Amino acid sequence: MFSAPDFPRVCKDAHRVARLDAPTASVALQVNEWFPLDRLVIIALDKSGQPVGSVPIAIEVEEKAPPLLDLGSDRIADARVLPIRAGKFRFRARMICSGTSAQVFINATVRERPQ
């Protein structure tokens, strides 16, 4: 976690990021079962494919109607989401430092809980 005054420090290596990678291209979630966002592994890579140190990213959820996830602010503050119905969507991880535009998508499938 960081705040706006921290951006110069936390973004110092961001200019080196050529792309973001997600070793796991897809994840499975269960209806009414918490999904912690730290299960999403995102790696920042430079032009030669070498990992860059920690860089700030934003994680977004593709909108669906009706929604697949309960995205109440209290859940997001806890870095978790709650699937409320079955379906498919994508997570998007993107750089949030100015001058960078790297992003990666992770496919997600929400399944009903087994009976």
Protein Blocks (a to p, Z undefined) as FASTA:
>chain_A
ZZfklmmmmmmmmmmpmbdcdfblbdcddehiacdfklpccddddfkopacddddddddd
ddddddfbdcbfklmmnopacdfbecddddddddfbehiacdcddddddddddZZ
